[in-house]
Amino acid sequence: MALYRSKVTHNASTVQPGGIFASHAQVKIDDESVVVENEPTNCAGSQVPVAHCFR
């Protein structure tokens, strides 16, 4: 998955993560995208690490 000039904000989940969950895919987030204010976490807890998640 790739995010370009995107916002992932204010999402909620009962389990981690609340923003982006990746189990079998790579995630690319460009410098203009924002992943913030997701509960309980933005990307922490995803099976695949998500680089540049907290911007």
BELKAGI-V422102 format. One record per residue. N is the residue number from 1. SS is DSSP state (H for helix, E for strand, C for the rest). OMEGA is omega in degrees with one decimal (999 if undefined). BURIAL is I if it has 24 or more other C-alpha atoms within 12 Angstrom, else O. Layout:
N_SS_OMEGA_BURIAL / N_SS_OMEGA_BURIAL
This chain:
1_C_177.1_O / 2_E_176.8_O / 3_E_177.8_O / 4_C_179.5_O / 5_C_-174.8_O / 6_C_174.4_O / 7_E_171.8_I / 8_E_-173.5_I / 9_E_172.4_O / 10_C_174.4_O / 11_C_-179.1_O / 12_E_178.5_O / 13_C_177.6_O / 14_C_178.0_O / 15_C_178.4_O / 16_C_-15.8_O / 17_C_179.1_I / 18_C_-177.0_I / 19_C_-179.8_I / 20_C_176.0_I / 21_C_177.5_I / 22_C_179.2_I / 23_C_-178.9_O / 24_C_-176.1_O / 25_C_172.3_O / 26_C_-179.7_O / 27_C_176.1_O / 28_E_178.9_I / 29_E_-178.2_I / 30_C_-175.7_O / 31_C_-178.8_O / 32_C_-179.6_O / 33_C_-177.7_O / 34_E_174.0_I / 35_E_-175.6_I / 36_E_173.6_I / 37_C_174.3_O / 38_C_-175.9_I / 39_E_5.3_O / 40_C_175.5_O / 41_C_176.2_I / 42_C_-179.9_I / 43_C_-178.9_I / 44_C_-177.7_I / 45_C_176.1_O / 46_C_-179.2_I / 47_C_176.1_O / 48_C_179.4_O / 49_C_179.7_O / 50_C_-179.0_I / 51_C_176.6_I / 52_C_-175.0_O / 53_C_-173.2_I / 54_C_176.5_I / 55_C_999_O
